[in-house]
């Protein structure tokens, strides 16, 4: 998991630095060329003695964008360009810029960006995104210590309804009923009258998220509350609250598989992406070795 996150972070960091370096190199290049306005190029902004021209805005706006969105995007780009040019201009006055080093970094980031784009394309073309239940279960069992709960979770029913709602006295009976007719009626009732609800199913949910904006959110000892209240009913000035807890897990215990299933699915997908990207690098390198497409000279 750490390797996966690290790889994508490095690519993203490289792209960000590449963009910043392009700006600084652009400033250096323009200073070298001692830019001047020409009749053929219409300037749209100036920062110190550096100009941004109309033709440099090509591609910034999506062709499908509305006129309003296009204008806003261009304005945002121009303002960002001015800020960067002013900052880089100030930096060049205050510190010595090693132009060769900047150029080298730009090339490094350019190659990283191109490599990332191709790897991303390759991964999308070859990725098998089907993760079996057995794969998920096996990973869970092998890494169970990585799935310690950081919060209390519950399975159950939670309903918040206005005091003015009809038939509030029947809500508790519907919650406890096992009859399909009553369960369907409860769902219909919640859709019509509740402000918030979560009906009992196999899904686990964080207790704090479930009872947010209710008096139960202010309970000081939630662990003790869950242990002693399989059903809880309360109210405030405007609403009635019903909570039926079918099962609960306390923080610092191992998470149920169902609660982390999607997390594991994403972990396994990311592992496959990393493996594909690494396999691509190895394949390209090995082919180049066979075809003698590179060599290292004595220094």
Secondary structure by P-SEA (a helix, b strand, c coil): caaaaaaaaaaaaaaaaaaaaaaaaaaaaaaaacccccccccccccccccccccccccccccccccaaaaaaaaaaaaaaaaaaaaaaaaaaaccccaaaaaaaaaaaaaaaaaaaaaaaaaaaacccccccaaaaaaaaaaccccccccbbbbbbbbbbbccccccccaaaaaaacccaaaaaaaaaaaaccccccccccccccccccccccccccccccaaaaaacccccccccccbbbbbbbccccccccccccccaaaaaaaaaaaaaaaaaaaaaaaaaaaaaaaacccccccc
